[in-house]
Amino acid sequence: MTWKHPSSPVTKKFKVQRSAAKVMGTVFWDAKGVILLDILPQGQCINAARYCSTLDRLKEAIRRKRPGLLRKRVVLQHDNATPHSANLTQQWLQRYGADLLAEKHKIKAKPGDTE
């Protein structure tokens, strides 16, 4: 409670609102910058079909933003998330000739780094 003069204006109280929901985005980039940012609509989960659709958009984005890059082999770094390891995704990668970064070549965190 605060003390104020009777003729002071009434203090406006703001309603507390829930914070925005979580948003999931998938980012694809190279040394020159971001190639594609894909935001998952709220309430949806990513699955193999959705991920393959994102890879199709990535292919188009590479064609527009990095002409000539598709003539080379595109290398993706995946973890073992279900959409990445699903048969549908593996078929897409084989069909379009994308390579996966080998486990032994992944960058390892240094001792003392925090996540």
Helices and strands as residue ranges (DSSP letters): E 24-30, E 33-40, H 48-65, G 69-71, E 75-76, H 82-85, H 87-96, E 99-100, G 103-105
